[in-house]
């Protein structure tokens, strides 16, 4: 790139970053620049600017470590690939406006600038998007592993009685994993009563209830009884408000009450033994 252009960009970096932030705030559906702390926005914006200018000279190249660190950060912040593209476009536009305002760009060198900025931005865009995609795939892979870990196994607590504690949001993919673990556990443990503990499930909506009912039906098909425990008052209100029918299997407010009921179903009970 023309030496005068490079010097002007470097000397006016603070102004470029400030204008770029204002441009990003105007993007539809933008949340990062509006809701994140100012110091974090400033730090992230400066890192982006440094990355954007890392290959500004034809003899320079993109720092792969900085690139990977930055893409990991923006994936964590929830930037979409569309938002990343818009960030690159806005940065190019801000640089163009600044050079034009400083009188460095004019009709005589405009074509040269367009060719130069294309050679500068195009490989940079490709590198950032490629690194972003790699980081996103890695993040999704880690999330799938975490999802499998959250899909708790069926835990045998007494002979013929098992508990499956559910934690976190239940979506369709996770419900399939829960169903598989549940059925395999019931058969292998020869459980007669299964307690599904939803104490750690933050929201029970129609879809979640549907998955729970499906799980209960599947348990009955393999010869066991299913009990839903851990129904908090707010969850009970939601179930009633949504008109969800849970009459086909036993429900208890706590795991303790559910365990007492499960013991009764298997002709047992907990008794206190007086000390000697």
PyMOL commands that set and color helices and strands:
alter all, ss='L'
color gray80, all
select helices_A, chain A and resi 3-11+13-25+32-35+38-52+64-77+81-101+110-150+172-189+206-221+233-242+255-265
alter helices_A, ss='H'
color red, helices_A
select strands_A, chain A and resi 155-158+161-167+193-200+225-229+250-252
alter strands_A, ss='S'
color yellow, strands_A
deselect
rebuild
show_as cartoon
